[in-house]
Amino acid sequence: MALLVSKMFKHVNKEKNSIHAPASAGYTVFTLGNQKIFQIDTYGRSTRQDPGKISQSVQIDESMAKILIEKLQKTFDLK
């Protein structure tokens, strides 16, 4: 599991890029103390030993959400 934070988030140039296989995913929103968190969970493939188990989790707080929204709007020319 990972909490994304702005001071540790940077653009990386990669030479090899590929599109990954689609994955089942879900999200949850919760508050811990006074911090609201948006969490995305992905699940392993159906052929996996424990297919219903969470494979990856990424947590986003409000400051990181603002950065991601800005980056997504710019990348995809969204309004």
C-alpha positions in Angstrom: 0.0 0.0 0.0 1.2 3.5 -0.7 0.2 7.0 0.3 1.1 9.4 -2.6 2.6 12.7 -1.3 3.5 15.7 -3.3 7.1 16.1 -2.2 7.8 12.5 -3.4 6.0 12.8 -6.7 7.9 13.7 -9.9 7.8 13.2 -13.6 10.0 10.4 -14.9 11.1 9.9 -18.5 11.1 6.2 -19.5 12.4 4.7 -22.7 10.2 1.6 -22.6 6.5 2.1 -22.2 3.6 -0.4 -22.5 0.0 -0.7 -21.7 -0.8 -3.2 -18.9 -3.5 -5.8 -18.9 -6.9 -4.6 -17.6 -7.4 -5.2 -13.9 -10.5 -5.3 -11.6 -10.4 -2.3 -9.2 -12.5 -0.6 -6.6 -12.2 2.5 -4.5 -13.1 3.6 -1.0 -13.2 7.0 0.7 -12.5 7.4 4.5 -11.5 9.9 7.0 -8.8 9.3 9.6 -8.6 12.1 12.1 -9.2 15.2 10.0 -7.6 13.8 6.8 -9.9 12.5 4.0 -8.3 9.7 1.9 -9.4 8.4 -1.5 -8.0 4.8 -1.9 -7.9 2.7 -5.1 -7.5 -1.0 -4.7 -6.6 -3.4 -7.6 -7.2 -7.1 -7.5 -5.2 -10.0 -9.0 -6.1 -11.9 -12.0 -8.7 -14.7 -11.8 -6.0 -17.3 -12.3 -4.1 -16.1 -9.2 -3.9 -18.3 -6.1 -6.1 -16.0 -4.1 -8.0 -14.1 -6.9 -10.2 -11.9 -4.6 -7.2 -10.5 -2.6 -6.1 -6.9 -3.0 -3.0 -6.7 -5.1 -2.1 -3.0 -4.9 -3.5 0.0 -3.0 -2.8 3.6 -3.6 -4.0 6.3 -1.3 -4.5 10.0 -2.3 -5.1 12.9 0.1 -6.5 16.3 -0.9 -3.2 18.0 -1.8 -2.2 15.0 -4.0 -5.7 15.0 -5.6 -5.2 18.6 -6.6 -1.9 17.8 -8.3 -3.3 14.7 -10.0 -6.3 16.7 -11.3 -4.0 19.3 -12.7 -1.7 16.7 -14.4 -4.7 14.8 -15.8 -6.3 17.9 -17.2 -3.1 19.0 -18.9 -2.3 15.5 -20.2 -5.7 14.8 -21.7 -6.6 18.4 -22.5 -9.6 18.2 -20.2 -11.6 21.2 -19.0 
